[in-house]
Amino acid sequence: MDTRRTKNKKTYGIIQRRFLPRTHFFAVFSMLFLALILAAGITGCGKKTPETSQLVIGKNAVTHTIVETFAKEYYDLDDLKASVEKDVEGFNASAGGDAVSLSKFTENTPKDGEPSVVVVLKFKGFDAFSGYYERSGSIVYYYGDIADAVKKDAVSETILYENGDTSGKAVTPEQLRKMSEGHFFIATETVEVELPEDILYCSGNVTVNGNRRASVTIAEGGEQAAYILTE
């Protein structure tokens, strides 16, 4: 049996301490829509996920772009925008500064297909970004030095693979814990991510799309967290 392919059934460190069972209607964007969705009485029975969630992590800033379909018979665009603005304002008040700003909120109405809303949030650093979403109790994002990740027990028992190829070169948790250089990224939601450094190794639920770009896929019944090691 190839133990490198065995799915990790646990979450460790910061994930173990923060992770809670997912609700039916929670994903990255649904936190912003929850009140309006419940008011409309259309909670449904499936997990709602964004059509697109793109994350660009810079040295001192993070940009999160979300594209989400919506039905006009249930939502009013002005109400949705006001909900996002209120949420941003509330977070900034608790953070004691302008930690996050709403950079864009527009409607996209194609000739064919469902209308969607495009939201761009800009954060002053990764701590502001992770803090914004971790208020939910079920989303975890982490980015930092590998030494800091080890210190915080954020390195899981998941094997990481070069370019995400599970048949290729691998790095064990034991090897990760001995590293003093490099950076570590964790996500518990499906997301497209661009990192500040070149990607070296990642978990099997990550597809590398370039030197610094990757697609994280969190699927029901699979790994509930994704890990990326960068330079």
C-alpha positions as a Python dict, from the first residue, in 0.01 Angstrom:
ca = {
    (1, 'M'): (0, 0, 0),
    (2, 'D'): (132, 344, -94),
    (3, 'T'): (88, 539, 229),
    (4, 'R'): (155, 863, 46),
    (5, 'R'): (-185, 830, -121),
    (6, 'T'): (-377, 765, 200),
    (7, 'K'): (-624, 1047, 265),
    (8, 'N'): (-572, 1238, 582),
    (9, 'K'): (-886, 1194, 794),
    (10, 'K'): (-787, 1458, 1048),
    (11, 'T'): (-709, 1824, 1062),
    (12, 'Y'): (-417, 1945, 1267),
    (13, 'G'): (-286, 2250, 1446),
    (14, 'I'): (-461, 2573, 1363),
    (15, 'I'): (-717, 2388, 1152),
    (16, 'Q'): (-800, 2145, 1429),
    (17, 'R'): (-856, 2432, 1669),
    (18, 'R'): (-1067, 2644, 1433),
    (19, 'F'): (-1244, 2408, 1199),
    (20, 'L'): (-1614, 2344, 1258),
    (21, 'P'): (-1859, 2134, 1055),
    (22, 'R'): (-1974, 2310, 739),
    (23, 'T'): (-2329, 2434, 716),
    (24, 'H'): (-2544, 2365, 409),
    (25, 'F'): (-2527, 2721, 290),
    (26, 'F'): (-2180, 2840, 376),
    (27, 'A'): (-1895, 2913, 144),
    (28, 'V'): (-1666, 3210, 90),
    (29, 'F'): (-1935, 3435, -54),
    (30, 'S'): (-2244, 3313, 124),
    (31, 'M'): (-2139, 3489, 444),
    (32, 'L'): (-2213, 3815, 262),
    (33, 'F'): (-2548, 3693, 128),
    (34, 'L'): (-2675, 3489, 421),
    (35, 'A'): (-2918, 3739, 569),
    (36, 'L'): (-3080, 3814, 232),
    (37, 'I'): (-3096, 3446, 137),
    (38, 'L'): (-3273, 3353, 459),
    (39, 'A'): (-3510, 3645, 423),
    (40, 'A'): (-3599, 3524, 75),
    (41, 'G'): (-3670, 3177, 211),
    (42, 'I'): (-3454, 2989, -39),
    (43, 'T'): (-3195, 2823, 180),
    (44, 'G'): (-3212, 2500, -21),
    (45, 'C'): (-3033, 2182, 73),
    (46, 'G'): (-2700, 2199, -105),
    (47, 'K'): (-2372, 2368, -23),
    (48, 'K'): (-2347, 2696, -211),
    (49, 'T'): (-2005, 2778, -350),
    (50, 'P'): (-1884, 3075, -553),
    (51, 'E'): (-1865, 3039, -929),
    (52, 'T'): (-1514, 3182, -907),
    (53, 'S'): (-1294, 3269, -611),
    (54, 'Q'): (-955, 3418, -696),
    (55, 'L'): (-694, 3513, -440),
    (56, 'V'): (-380, 3717, -509),
    (57, 'I'): (-139, 3732, -216),
    (58, 'G'): (120, 4009, -224),
    (59, 'K'): (388, 4099, 25),
    (60, 'N'): (170, 4350, 209),
    (61, 'A'): (-171, 4318, 45),
    (62, 'V'): (-428, 4059, -57),
    (63, 'T'): (-689, 4091, -332),
    (64, 'H'): (-990, 3858, -334),
    (65, 'T'): (-1213, 3848, -640),
    (66, 'I'): (-1544, 3661, -622),
    (67, 'V'): (-1789, 3596, -905),
    (68, 'E'): (-2124, 3460, -787),
    (69, 'T'): (-2441, 3388, -982),
    (70, 'F'): (-2766, 3524, -842),
    (71, 'A'): (-3133, 3525, -929),
    (72, 'K'): (-3284, 3870, -968),
    (73, 'E'): (-3623, 3748, -850),
    (74, 'Y'): (-3469, 3686, -506),
    (75, 'Y'): (-3196, 3949, -480),
    (76, 'D'): (-3172, 4322, -524),
    (77, 'L'): (-2825, 4430, -633),
    (78, 'D'): (-2833, 4749, -426),
    (79, 'D'): (-2931, 4551, -117),
    (80, 'L'): (-2649, 4303, -181),
    (81, 'K'): (-2395, 4583, -215),
    (82, 'A'): (-2523, 4750, 100),
    (83, 'S'): (-2488, 4417, 283),
    (84, 'V'): (-2127, 4381, 174),
    (85, 'E'): (-2047, 4744, 264),
    (86, 'K'): (-2201, 4699, 608),
    (87, 'D'): (-2002, 4379, 664),
    (88, 'V'): (-1678, 4552, 560),
    (89, 'E'): (-1756, 4849, 783),
    (90, 'G'): (-1825, 4622, 1079),
    (91, 'F'): (-1501, 4430, 1032),
    (92, 'N'): (-1296, 4750, 1004),
    (93, 'A'): (-1456, 4884, 1322),
    (94, 'S'): (-1357, 4571, 1512),
    (95, 'A'): (-1009, 4566, 1355),
    (96, 'G'): (-947, 4927, 1449),
    (97, 'G'): (-862, 5054, 1101),
    (98, 'D'): (-914, 5020, 728),
    (99, 'A'): (-814, 4656, 708),
    (100, 'V'): (-1042, 4579, 413),
    (101, 'S'): (-1201, 4784, 138),
    (102, 'L'): (-1466, 4708, -122),
    (103, 'S'): (-1284, 4783, -446),
    (104, 'K'): (-1549, 4663, -691),
    (105, 'F'): (-1911, 4551, -693),
    (106, 'T'): (-2065, 4515, -1036),
    (107, 'E'): (-2328, 4311, -1214),
    (108, 'N'): (-2243, 4097, -1514),
    (109, 'T'): (-2544, 4012, -1731),
    (110, 'P'): (-2449, 3789, -2025),
    (111, 'K'): (-2678, 3730, -2323),
    (112, 'D'): (-2680, 3360, -2243),
    (113, 'G'): (-2657, 3221, -1893),
    (114, 'E'): (-2731, 3345, -1544),
    (115, 'P'): (-2644, 3696, -1428),
    (116, 'S'): (-2362, 3725, -1179),
    (117, 'V'): (-2211, 3975, -942),
    (118, 'V'): (-1839, 4050, -932),
    (119, 'V'): (-1695, 4153, -596),
    (120, 'V'): (-1336, 4260, -534),
    (121, 'L'): (-1216, 4300, -176),
    (122, 'K'): (-872, 4440, -95),
    (123, 'F'): (-699, 4367, 236),
    (124, 'K'): (-405, 4532, 405),
    (125, 'G'): (-206, 4215, 464),
    (126, 'F'): (-280, 3847, 499),
    (127, 'D'): (-380, 3867, 865),
    (128, 'A'): (-665, 4102, 771),
    (129, 'F'): (-778, 3867, 495),
    (130, 'S'): (-769, 3551, 706),
    (131, 'G'): (-934, 3727, 1000),
    (132, 'Y'): (-1218, 3850, 778),
    (133, 'Y'): (-1320, 3501, 666),
    (134, 'E'): (-1235, 3307, 979),
    (135, 'R'): (-1513, 3488, 1167),
    (136, 'S'): (-1738, 3219, 1021),
    (137, 'G'): (-1567, 2945, 1222),
    (138, 'S'): (-1552, 2712, 922),
    (139, 'I'): (-1302, 2874, 686),
    (140, 'V'): (-929, 2869, 753),
    (141, 'Y'): (-661, 3046, 553),
    (142, 'Y'): (-296, 3056, 652),
    (143, 'Y'): (14, 3199, 488),
    (144, 'G'): (352, 3249, 654),
    (145, 'D'): (707, 3129, 699),
    (146, 'I'): (743, 2752, 721),
    (147, 'A'): (916, 2793, 1057),
    (148, 'D'): (614, 2987, 1186),
    (149, 'A'): (380, 2721, 1045),
    (150, 'V'): (573, 2450, 1230),
    (151, 'K'): (571, 2654, 1550),
    (152, 'K'): (192, 2693, 1524),
    (153, 'D'): (149, 2322, 1450),
    (154, 'A'): (1, 2410, 1111),
    (155, 'V'): (192, 2137, 925),
    (156, 'S'): (-45, 1843, 887),
    (157, 'E'): (26, 1476, 831),
    (158, 'T'): (-48, 1519, 459),
    (159, 'I'): (227, 1433, 212),
    (160, 'L'): (319, 1714, -28),
    (161, 'Y'): (417, 1644, -388),
    (162, 'E'): (628, 1828, -641),
    (163, 'N'): (386, 2019, -867),
    (164, 'G'): (102, 1828, -699),
    (165, 'D'): (192, 1510, -889),
    (166, 'T'): (114, 1225, -647),
    (167, 'S'): (336, 989, -849),
    (168, 'G'): (637, 1218, -828),
    (169, 'K'): (881, 1343, -569),
    (170, 'A'): (731, 1387, -223),
    (171, 'V'): (803, 1572, 101),
    (172, 'T'): (697, 1412, 427),
    (173, 'P'): (560, 1597, 732),
    (174, 'E'): (879, 1507, 916),
    (175, 'Q'): (1087, 1678, 647),
    (176, 'L'): (862, 1983, 652),
    (177, 'R'): (905, 2023, 1026),
    (178, 'K'): (1283, 2034, 984),
    (179, 'M'): (1277, 2312, 724),
    (180, 'S'): (1389, 2661, 819),
    (181, 'E'): (1331, 2835, 485),
    (182, 'G'): (1025, 2863, 266),
    (183, 'H'): (661, 2965, 303),
    (184, 'F'): (345, 2768, 373),
    (185, 'F'): (-12, 2824, 250),
    (186, 'I'): (-329, 2654, 377),
    (187, 'A'): (-686, 2683, 249),
    (188, 'T'): (-1005, 2499, 346),
    (189, 'E'): (-1211, 2633, 55),
    (190, 'T'): (-1191, 2590, -321),
    (191, 'V'): (-995, 2886, -458),
    (192, 'E'): (-763, 3000, -735),
    (193, 'V'): (-451, 3141, -571),
    (194, 'E'): (-149, 3341, -681),
    (195, 'L'): (135, 3338, -429),
    (196, 'P'): (433, 3574, -384),
    (197, 'E'): (690, 3295, -431),
    (198, 'D'): (739, 3002, -666),
    (199, 'I'): (551, 2686, -574),
    (200, 'L'): (766, 2388, -471),
    (201, 'Y'): (533, 2121, -332),
    (202, 'C'): (162, 2087, -264),
    (203, 'S'): (-103, 1842, -151),
    (204, 'G'): (-281, 1618, -399),
    (205, 'N'): (-591, 1841, -415),
    (206, 'V'): (-391, 2126, -566),
    (207, 'T'): (-332, 2176, -939),
    (208, 'V'): (-29, 2389, -1024),
    (209, 'N'): (-105, 2628, -1311),
    (210, 'G'): (224, 2817, -1323),
    (211, 'N'): (527, 2904, -1113),
    (212, 'R'): (315, 3088, -858),
    (213, 'R'): (-43, 3001, -947),
    (214, 'A'): (-252, 2705, -836),
    (215, 'S'): (-608, 2578, -813),
    (216, 'V'): (-724, 2443, -478),
    (217, 'T'): (-1013, 2196, -485),
    (218, 'I'): (-1197, 2106, -165),
    (219, 'A'): (-1448, 1831, -244),
    (220, 'E'): (-1705, 1662, -24),
    (221, 'G'): (-1564, 1336, 111),
    (222, 'G'): (-1206, 1431, 24),
    (223, 'E'): (-928, 1625, 192),
    (224, 'Q'): (-1076, 1919, 382),
    (225, 'A'): (-763, 2134, 355),
    (226, 'A'): (-502, 2208, 90),
    (227, 'Y'): (-134, 2279, 154),
    (228, 'I'): (126, 2453, -61),
    (229, 'L'): (498, 2496, 12),
    (230, 'T'): (669, 2781, -170),
    (231, 'E'): (1020, 2924, -181),
}
